[in-house]
Amino acid sequence: MIKILDFILRMKIYNKFHSFLGKKIFKFSKIFFVETNYNKLPLINHPLDLNYGVELKKYKRTLSSDDAPFISYSHLHDLLKMTDTYKKKRINFLDFGAGSLELFAYLSKKFKKIKYFYNDQEKYNYLVNNIRKNEKLKRLKILNDFKNNKEKFDYVYFGGSLQYILDYKNSLDKIFKKSKFILISQSPFYFNKDNKKEIVLKQLNLSHNINYLYVINFYEFIKFMKRNKFFLVSKNYNRVIKFLNFKNLRKKYKNIDMYDLLFEKK
């Protein structure tokens, strides 16, 4: 049954009916991802539903709440707390593919000495910059141009975003010389030694739209990071979404799963 569903879900014609059938099929199949024949991500991918009022409301709600928002790396607070205690100076934190301002609201409450650098798609940068100006958020800086940024980062955080970036190596190249730690969370990797390429998957768990993402060969990625003087400090399974799975892909791609990877520059 899984093979039949996998075949149907991979078909391009299925995409036309996803908004009507996706929720029902996913509830039955629990298939999150299927393989595609693409070599690269589509140019238009992971569309964002922009709304100034909604994003401002999210920010203010998180700011006034005692609860933490959804964070793709569950140990982020503890990691920054150790750094805050040790460094005793301002922490420069770059959120690459940041999305909403919920994480900024949460971290700005917890760490008075943090400066939060925000980067996402151009339209989102524009919207969040307007919120920054109107709310006079002094510890928030929007990064559109990395070449002209002179500040260095203690942490660069790809919170479930690396796999959606068309040329993720180019994005990493922009920050290698300016970073101490790079944290990649909730990103899919596989461990086949005889297959070195990125695999493009279709993501099906969201009923309103279909996204595409890379699954990256772990060994090749480690080599790439080492060439740029970044070495793996820790590797853990990511379980922030309990039922997320790759059950239809495990036979083909060894140990395919969501992982958290922390790298340090040496």
SEDO-311731 format. One record per residue (C-alpha): x, y, z; residue number from 1. Coordinates in steps of 0.5 Angstrom, whole numbers, plus 2048, in hexadecimal, padded with zeros to 3 digits. Layout:
kolse east:X, north:Y, up:Z, rokol:NUM
...
This chain:
kolse east:800, north:800, up:800, rokol:1
kolse east:806, north:805, up:802, rokol:2
kolse east:809, north:804, up:7FB, rokol:3
kolse east:802, north:805, up:7F7, rokol:4
kolse east:801, north:80C, up:7FB, rokol:5
kolse east:808, north:80E, up:7FA, rokol:6
kolse east:807, north:80D, up:7F3, rokol:7
kolse east:801, north:811, up:7F3, rokol:8
kolse east:804, north:816, up:7F7, rokol:9
kolse east:80A, north:817, up:7F3, rokol:10
kolse east:806, north:819, up:7EC, rokol:11
kolse east:806, north:820, up:7EA, rokol:12
kolse east:7FE, north:81F, up:7E9, rokol:13
kolse east:7FD, north:81E, up:7F0, rokol:14
kolse east:800, north:825, up:7F2, rokol:15
kolse east:7F9, north:828, up:7EF, rokol:16
kolse east:7F5, north:824, up:7F3, rokol:17
kolse east:7F9, north:825, up:7FA, rokol:18
kolse east:7F5, north:82B, up:7FD, rokol:19
kolse east:7EF, north:827, up:7FC, rokol:20
kolse east:7F2, north:820, up:7FE, rokol:21
kolse east:7F8, north:821, up:801, rokol:22
kolse east:7F5, north:821, up:809, rokol:23
kolse east:7F1, north:81B, up:808, rokol:24
kolse east:7F7, north:817, up:804, rokol:25
kolse east:7FC, north:819, up:80A, rokol:26
kolse east:7F7, north:817, up:80F, rokol:27
kolse east:7F7, north:810, up:80D, rokol:28
kolse east:7FE, north:80F, up:80A, rokol:29
kolse east:802, north:813, up:80F, rokol:30
kolse east:807, north:814, up:809, rokol:31
kolse east:80B, north:81B, up:80A, rokol:32
kolse east:810, north:81B, up:804, rokol:33
kolse east:810, north:817, up:7FD, rokol:34
kolse east:816, north:817, up:7F8, rokol:35
kolse east:816, north:81B, up:7F2, rokol:36
kolse east:81A, north:81B, up:7EB, rokol:37
kolse east:81D, north:822, up:7EC, rokol:38
kolse east:824, north:824, up:7ED, rokol:39
kolse east:823, north:82B, up:7F0, rokol:40
kolse east:81D, north:82E, up:7F4, rokol:41
kolse east:818, north:832, up:7F0, rokol:42
kolse east:81A, north:839, up:7F0, rokol:43
kolse east:813, north:83B, up:7F3, rokol:44
kolse east:813, north:837, up:7F9, rokol:45
kolse east:810, north:837, up:800, rokol:46
kolse east:80C, north:83D, up:7FF, rokol:47
kolse east:80A, north:842, up:805, rokol:48
kolse east:804, north:844, up:807, rokol:49
kolse east:805, north:84C, up:809, rokol:50
kolse east:801, north:850, up:80E, rokol:51
kolse east:804, north:856, up:812, rokol:52
kolse east:7FE, north:855, up:817, rokol:53
kolse east:7FF, north:84E, up:818, rokol:54
kolse east:806, north:84E, up:819, rokol:55
kolse east:806, north:854, up:81E, rokol:56
kolse east:801, north:850, up:822, rokol:57
kolse east:805, north:84A, up:822, rokol:58
kolse east:80B, north:84E, up:824, rokol:59
kolse east:807, north:851, up:82A, rokol:60
kolse east:804, north:84B, up:82C, rokol:61
kolse east:80A, north:847, up:82D, rokol:62
kolse east:80D, north:84D, up:830, rokol:63
kolse east:808, north:84D, up:836, rokol:64
kolse east:807, north:846, up:836, rokol:65
kolse east:80B, north:841, up:83B, rokol:66
kolse east:80B, north:83C, up:836, rokol:67
kolse east:811, north:83B, up:831, rokol:68
kolse east:80E, north:83B, up:82A, rokol:69
kolse east:810, north:835, up:825, rokol:70
kolse east:818, north:834, up:824, rokol:71
kolse east:81B, north:82F, up:820, rokol:72
kolse east:821, north:82E, up:824, rokol:73
kolse east:81E, north:82D, up:82B, rokol:74
kolse east:825, north:82E, up:82F, rokol:75
kolse east:826, north:835, up:82C, rokol:76
kolse east:824, north:839, up:832, rokol:77
kolse east:829, north:834, up:836, rokol:78
kolse east:82E, north:835, up:831, rokol:79
kolse east:82E, north:83D, up:831, rokol:80
kolse east:82D, north:83D, up:839, rokol:81
kolse east:834, north:839, up:839, rokol:82
kolse east:837, north:83E, up:834, rokol:83
kolse east:834, north:844, up:838, rokol:84
kolse east:837, north:842, up:83E, rokol:85
kolse east:83E, north:841, up:83B, rokol:86
kolse east:83E, north:847, up:837, rokol:87
kolse east:83B, north:84C, up:83B, rokol:88
kolse east:83B, north:850, up:835, rokol:89
kolse east:836, north:851, up:830, rokol:90
kolse east:834, north:84B, up:82C, rokol:91
kolse east:833, north:84C, up:824, rokol:92
kolse east:82E, north:848, up:822, rokol:93
kolse east:82C, north:847, up:81A, rokol:94
kolse east:825, north:843, up:819, rokol:95
kolse east:826, north:841, up:811, rokol:96
kolse east:81F, north:840, up:80E, rokol:97
kolse east:81C, north:843, up:815, rokol:98
kolse east:815, north:843, up:813, rokol:99
kolse east:810, north:846, up:818, rokol:100
kolse east:813, north:84B, up:81E, rokol:101
kolse east:811, north:846, up:823, rokol:102
kolse east:818, north:843, up:825, rokol:103
kolse east:81B, north:84A, up:825, rokol:104
kolse east:815, north:84C, up:82A, rokol:105
kolse east:817, north:846, up:82E, rokol:106
kolse east:81F, north:847, up:82E, rokol:107
kolse east:81E, north:84E, up:82F, rokol:108
kolse east:81A, north:84D, up:836, rokol:109
kolse east:81F, north:847, up:838, rokol:110
kolse east:826, north:84B, up:836, rokol:111
kolse east:827, north:852, up:837, rokol:112
kolse east:82D, north:852, up:834, rokol:113
kolse east:82B, north:84F, up:82D, rokol:114
kolse east:82B, north:852, up:827, rokol:115
kolse east:827, north:84F, up:822, rokol:116
kolse east:828, north:84F, up:81A, rokol:117
kolse east:823, north:84D, up:816, rokol:118
kolse east:823, north:84A, up:80F, rokol:119
kolse east:81D, north:847, up:80A, rokol:120
kolse east:81A, north:848, up:804, rokol:121
kolse east:81A, north:84F, up:801, rokol:122
kolse east:813, north:851, up:802, rokol:123
kolse east:813, north:84E, up:809, rokol:124
kolse east:81A, north:852, up:80B, rokol:125
kolse east:816, north:858, up:808, rokol:126
kolse east:810, north:857, up:80D, rokol:127
kolse east:814, north:855, up:813, rokol:128
kolse east:818, north:85C, up:812, rokol:129
kolse east:811, north:860, up:812, rokol:130
kolse east:810, north:85C, up:819, rokol:131
kolse east:817, north:85E, up:81B, rokol:132
kolse east:816, north:865, up:81A, rokol:133
kolse east:80F, north:866, up:81C, rokol:134
kolse east:810, north:862, up:823, rokol:135
kolse east:817, north:865, up:824, rokol:136
kolse east:81A, north:85F, up:825, rokol:137
kolse east:822, north:861, up:826, rokol:138
kolse east:825, north:85A, up:827, rokol:139
kolse east:822, north:857, up:820, rokol:140
kolse east:826, north:858, up:819, rokol:141
kolse east:823, north:856, up:813, rokol:142
kolse east:829, north:853, up:80E, rokol:143
kolse east:827, north:854, up:807, rokol:144
kolse east:82F, north:855, up:804, rokol:145
kolse east:834, north:850, up:808, rokol:146
kolse east:83A, north:854, up:804, rokol:147
kolse east:839, north:85A, up:807, rokol:148
kolse east:838, north:857, up:80E, rokol:149
kolse east:83E, north:858, up:812, rokol:150
kolse east:83C, north:855, up:819, rokol:151
kolse east:83D, north:84E, up:81B, rokol:152
kolse east:839, north:849, up:81D, rokol:153
kolse east:839, north:844, up:823, rokol:154
kolse east:834, north:840, up:820, rokol:155
kolse east:831, north:83F, up:81A, rokol:156
kolse east:82A, north:83B, up:81A, rokol:157
kolse east:827, north:837, up:815, rokol:158
kolse east:821, north:835, up:818, rokol:159
kolse east:81E, north:830, up:814, rokol:160
kolse east:81F, north:835, up:80E, rokol:161
kolse east:826, north:832, up:80A, rokol:162
kolse east:822, north:82D, up:806, rokol:163
kolse east:81D, north:832, up:803, rokol:164
kolse east:823, north:836, up:800, rokol:165
kolse east:824, north:835, up:7F9, rokol:166
kolse east:82C, north:836, up:7F9, rokol:167
kolse east:82D, north:835, up:801, rokol:168
kolse east:835, north:835, up:800, rokol:169
kolse east:835, north:83C, up:7FD, rokol:170
kolse east:831, north:83E, up:803, rokol:171
kolse east:836, north:83B, up:808, rokol:172
kolse east:83C, north:83E, up:804, rokol:173
kolse east:839, north:845, up:806, rokol:174
kolse east:83A, north:843, up:80D, rokol:175
kolse east:840, north:83F, up:80E, rokol:176
kolse east:845, north:844, up:80F, rokol:177
kolse east:840, north:848, up:814, rokol:178
kolse east:83E, north:842, up:819, rokol:179
kolse east:840, north:83E, up:81F, rokol:180
kolse east:83B, north:839, up:81F, rokol:181
kolse east:836, north:837, up:81A, rokol:182
kolse east:830, north:833, up:81C, rokol:183
kolse east:82B, north:82F, up:817, rokol:184
kolse east:825, north:82C, up:81A, rokol:185
kolse east:81F, north:828, up:818, rokol:186
kolse east:823, north:827, up:811, rokol:187
kolse east:823, north:820, up:80D, rokol:188
kolse east:829, north:81C, up:80C, rokol:189
kolse east:82A, north:815, up:809, rokol:190
kolse east:831, north:811, up:80A, rokol:191
kolse east:832, north:80D, up:803, rokol:192
kolse east:839, north:80D, up:801, rokol:193
kolse east:838, north:80B, up:7FA, rokol:194
kolse east:833, north:811, up:7F9, rokol:195
kolse east:836, north:818, up:7FA, rokol:196
kolse east:830, north:81C, up:7F7, rokol:197
kolse east:82B, north:820, up:7FA, rokol:198
kolse east:824, north:81D, up:7FA, rokol:199
kolse east:81E, north:821, up:7F8, rokol:200
kolse east:818, north:81F, up:7FC, rokol:201
kolse east:810, north:822, up:7FB, rokol:202
kolse east:80D, north:824, up:802, rokol:203
kolse east:806, north:822, up:803, rokol:204
kolse east:804, north:823, up:80B, rokol:205
kolse east:802, north:82A, up:809, rokol:206
kolse east:7FB, north:82A, up:806, rokol:207
kolse east:7FB, north:831, up:804, rokol:208
kolse east:801, north:830, up:7FF, rokol:209
kolse east:807, north:82C, up:7FD, rokol:210
kolse east:80E, north:82D, up:7FF, rokol:211
kolse east:814, north:82A, up:7FC, rokol:212
kolse east:81B, north:829, up:800, rokol:213
kolse east:822, north:826, up:800, rokol:214
kolse east:824, north:81F, up:803, rokol:215
kolse east:82B, north:820, up:804, rokol:216
kolse east:831, north:81B, up:804, rokol:217
kolse east:834, north:81B, up:80B, rokol:218
kolse east:83B, north:819, up:809, rokol:219
kolse east:83B, north:81E, up:803, rokol:220
kolse east:839, north:824, up:808, rokol:221
kolse east:83E, north:823, up:80D, rokol:222
kolse east:843, north:823, up:808, rokol:223
kolse east:841, north:82A, up:805, rokol:224
kolse east:840, north:82C, up:80C, rokol:225
kolse east:847, north:82A, up:80E, rokol:226
kolse east:84A, north:82D, up:808, rokol:227
kolse east:848, north:834, up:80A, rokol:228
kolse east:84B, north:832, up:811, rokol:229
kolse east:844, north:830, up:815, rokol:230
kolse east:844, north:82A, up:819, rokol:231
kolse east:83F, north:826, up:81C, rokol:232
kolse east:83E, north:827, up:823, rokol:233
kolse east:837, north:823, up:824, rokol:234
kolse east:832, north:81F, up:820, rokol:235
kolse east:82B, north:81D, up:823, rokol:236
kolse east:825, north:81B, up:820, rokol:237
kolse east:81F, north:820, up:820, rokol:238
kolse east:819, north:81E, up:823, rokol:239
kolse east:815, north:825, up:824, rokol:240
kolse east:810, north:822, up:81F, rokol:241
kolse east:80E, north:81B, up:822, rokol:242
kolse east:80B, north:818, up:81C, rokol:243
kolse east:80F, north:81A, up:817, rokol:244
kolse east:812, north:814, up:813, rokol:245
kolse east:815, north:812, up:80C, rokol:246
kolse east:812, north:80B, up:80C, rokol:247
kolse east:812, north:80A, up:805, rokol:248
kolse east:819, north:80D, up:804, rokol:249
kolse east:81D, north:809, up:809, rokol:250
kolse east:81E, north:803, up:804, rokol:251
kolse east:822, north:807, up:7FF, rokol:252
kolse east:825, north:80C, up:803, rokol:253
kolse east:829, north:80A, up:809, rokol:254
kolse east:827, north:80D, up:810, rokol:255
kolse east:823, north:812, up:80D, rokol:256
kolse east:820, north:817, up:812, rokol:257
kolse east:820, north:81E, up:815, rokol:258
kolse east:826, north:820, up:819, rokol:259
kolse east:829, north:826, up:81D, rokol:260
kolse east:831, north:827, up:81B, rokol:261
kolse east:835, north:82C, up:81F, rokol:262
kolse east:83B, north:82E, up:81C, rokol:263
kolse east:841, north:832, up:81F, rokol:264
kolse east:846, north:836, up:81B, rokol:265
kolse east:84E, north:834, up:81C, rokol:266
